Amino acid sequence: MTHGGGPQGLSMYKIVIINAKGGSGKSTVAINLASYYAARAFRPALMDLDPQASATRWLSKRPEQRPAIYGIPAFRRDLNVTASWQTRVPQAINRLIVDTPAAMDPLRMADAVRGADAILVPILPSDIDVHAATRTIRDLLTIARIDRKQNGLAIIANRVRINTLSYQALMRFLETMDIPIVATLRDTQNYVQAADRGIGIHEMKTRLAKEETQEWGSLIQWLEARRARAMQGQLGTISNEAG
């Protein structure tokens, strides 16, 4: 489960945000995760695979006095270097958040999630979005051969309006998928205002974004609990091999 394919080994935790449907809020989730970790003295990197470059533009707006986030504009192609060099992650990074593009074919999707410790699928409460997300999850399970438990596949109910029929229909559908729903994020303008300033929802004044930051609690708890279990498992394996 822990990303062990690179030099980071136990130190790096790779989180991929993915949905083949455009407009599902992937970039919003990615930048807010990165800013959350940066604000709490982690060393995050934000890898942008999306040619629309939303995450990269957000990073360009980030004030210098804010905690640093290392940007990797992986959507760019430099013919003078290899793809692996262009997407390299510095040794010091301990949280890698990957923002993916829409309309990925299954093979590109499989490449994007390779080595992921956690895969988050944001879904909006509409029939079109539910249908698209179902296809994305199917491709992850069958073509990318993602293991629900080992690779940490989970769902975020995104941009919802509580107590609406569309929200209730979405939650009924998600409960049938046997995949954990790790967060329910409301549709508010605070996300737009934060993004315009190059910051995350957790970096806004508490009185302005109290409810939004509380909604992120279950997601962060789920991610870090997975991380802790992975660390314990690998350390136990290393100890057994040494013995």
N, C-alpha and C positions, 0 to 999 in steps of 0.2 A: 504494500500500500504506500509506504513512504517512497518518495522519488529517489531512487538509487542509481539511475542511469548516468548521472553526471558527477562531477567532482564534489558537489555539495553533500551527497550522501544523506546522512541523517539531518543535516542542518536546514535543508530547503523543503518547503511545503508548497506544492503546486496546485493551484485552484483554477479550474477552467470554467468560464461562463459561456454557455452555448445554447443556441436555439436557431434552427434554420430559418425561422420566421423573422423578418425585419421588424423593428419597432417594438420588440418585446422588453426592452429595457436592459439589455446586456451591458452596454457601456455604463449606464447609471449604476448598476450593481458593481461593476468592476472598479470604477473610480472611487466609489464610496468604501469598498473593502480596502483598497490601497490606502486611502486617506485615514481610515480607522487604524490600520496597523502602523502607519507612519506616526500618527498622533500619540501612539502608545509605545514609542521607542523601539518598534521592530524595524527591520531593514527590508522594506518591500520593493519589489520591482513590478512595473505594469507593462506587460507585453501586449502590443496592439497588432493584431493580425488583420484588422478590418481596414480596407482601402479608404473607407470614409473618414478614418483617422479621428474619430470623436475623442477617444481617450488621449491621443497624442496632443490634440488641440487643447484639451482640458489641462494637461500638464504644462503646456506653454503659457497658460494663464496663471499658474500657481505662484503665489507670492513667495519671494525669496526667504522671508522670515518663517515660513511654514516648514515643518519637518520634511526632509527630502524624500522623494520617491524616484527611483531609477527608472527611466523610460526606455523601452525597447521598441522602436517603430518597425516591427517585423514585416509589415505589409510592403515596405520598400524593398526593391531588388537592386543590389549593387553587383554588377557583373564582374567587378574586380575582386570580390571576396566570395567565399563559399556561404551557402545558406546557414550552415551550422555556426560559422564565425559571426555572421550578421545577427543571429539570434542568441548569441552566448549570454549567459547570466553570470554576473560577477560572483566570485567566491563568497563574499560577505552577505549576500542576499539570503534571507531566511523565509520570506514569503513571496512567492511568484504568483501574480494574478494575471490570467490570460483572457483578453477580450477578443472574441471571435466574430467573423463577419456573418451576414445572413446568406442564405442560398448556397451553403456549402454542399458539395456532393459528398456521398458517404466516405470516399477515400480521403478527401481533405479533412473531413470530420475525424476520421480515425487517426490521422496524423496530428491533429490539433490536441486531442485528448491523450496522446501517448505519454505515459509516465505521470498521469494526473493522480493526485492523492484525493481530490474531491472535484466533482463535476456538478455544477449548479445550472439548472434549467429554469429560467424565469418564464412564467406563463401569464398572459393577460386574460381577463374574464370575458372572452368572446368565443363564439363557435369557431371562427376562422383560426384564432390563435390556439385553441384547444386542439383542433385537427392538426395544425402544423406541428405543435409540440408532441403530439402522439407519434407522428412520423419521425421526428427527431429522436425521441426516446427509443423507438423501434430500431432505428439505424444504429444508435449507440449500443444497444444490446446485441444485435445480430451481426452487423458488419464490423463495427469497431470492437466487438467482443468485450464490452464492458461488463464487469461483474458488479451487480448492484451494491453488494456489501464491500468488496475489496476496494473498488474505485470510488466509493462514496457518492453514488448518484443520488441527487436530491432535487426537490422542486421548490421554487420560490413563487408564491402567488403574488404577482406584481401589479402595481397601479390599481389596486382594488378600491371599491367604495363599499364599505361594510353596510350590511342590511339591504342591499339591492338584490334583485332576482338573479342578475348575471353572476354576482359573487357567490350566491348560494348554489347556483348550478355548477360553477367552477369547482367549488369545494366538494360537492357530491361526486363529480367526475374524478377529481384527484384522489379521493379516498378509495377508488376502485383500482388504482394503479399499483398498489403495493410498493410505493416509493415514498420515502418520508417527505412531508411538507415542512421545511425547516424555517420558513418565515412567511409572514403575510404583510406586505408593504402597501400602505395606503397611497392613493393618488393625491399628492399635494404639490404646491408651487415651491415649497422649500427646496426640493431637489433641483429645480430649475435655477433658483436664485443662488444656491450653493455652487452649482456647476459653472455658472456665469462668472463667479469670482475665483474659480480654480481651487475651491476647497470642497470638503465633503460634508455630509449632513452632521457628522459628529464634531465638526470643527465650527459649527455655528453656535451662537450663544444658546445656552441651555434652555432659556425661557422661550426661545423662538422655535426650537425643534425638539422639545422634550418628548412628544409622542412618537415622532419618527425614530429617534435614537432608541427608545424603548423597544420598538418593533424589531430592531436589529439584534436585540439581545439573544433571541433563540438561535439565530443563524450563527453568530459568533461563538456561542456556547457549543453548538453542534460541531463546528469546524475545529475548535480547539480541543474538544473532547476526543475527536478522531485523531488529531495530531498527537495527543498525549498517549493514546492507546498504541499508536504506531511506534512511537519512540520506545515505549516499554517493551513491545514485542521484538523490535530489532535489537535493543540492548540485551534482552534475554537470549536471543539467538547468538549474538556475539559472545556473551558470557559462556554459553554452552559449548560453542566451538573452541573457545580458549581453554575450557576445562578438559 
